[in-house]
C-alpha cells in the first residue's frame, strides 16, 4: 500500500492526489468519509472503491487506532 501518507489525524492522501477525509467517527469505525478525486484522475468505479479501501486500511494502520 505504498503511496499513501497521513496529512493530518483526519486526512490521508495518495500520491495520485486521491484524498480521503474522516468527518465523523474513527478510522477504525468511520461514520462519515469524504473522498476527493482530482479531475485529472480518471478512475472507474472499481478503482475508486479500491482507493477508498486502501486509504482506510492505511489510515487505520498508521493513525494509532486499531
N, C-alpha and C positions, 0 to 999 in steps of 0.2 A: 504494500500500500504506500509506496514512496510517492512523493509529490505533494503530500498534504502538510499543512502547517497550522498551528493554532495562532490566530490573530489576536484573540482575547479569550476570556473564560467562556464567552458566548458565541464565538465565531471561529470556523475553520475554513481554510481556503486551499484549493488545489492549484498547482502551477499553471493549469489551463485557464484559471480565472473563476471557475465554479466556486461559489461561496455558499456555505450553509450557516444560517444564524439561528440560534436557540432563543426563542422568545419567551417560552414558558416551560417549566419542568427542569429536568436534568438531562445530561447526555445519556444516562442510563435509562431514564424514563421520560422521554420528551413528550410534551403535550402540544407544543406549537413550534413548528420549524418553518423557516423561510429560506428556500433555495434562491439563489441569484445566478442566472446563467448569462454570461456576456453574449451580446448579439452576434459577435463573430464566431461563437462556438456553436456549431450545428450538431446537436445531439438528437438521436432518435429517442423515442420513449424508453426503450430498454436501457440505453446508455445513461439517460437522465436518472433512472431508478438506481442503476449501478453506482453512479457518482454519489447519490444520496446515501446509499448503504455504506459505501467506503468511507464517506465523510463521517457518518455516525460512528462507525467502528473505530476510526482514527481518534475522534474526539473522546469516546469512552475510554480507550486505551491510554490516552495521553493527557487527560484532564484531571486524573487522580480520582475519578468517580468510577466505582465498579458496580 
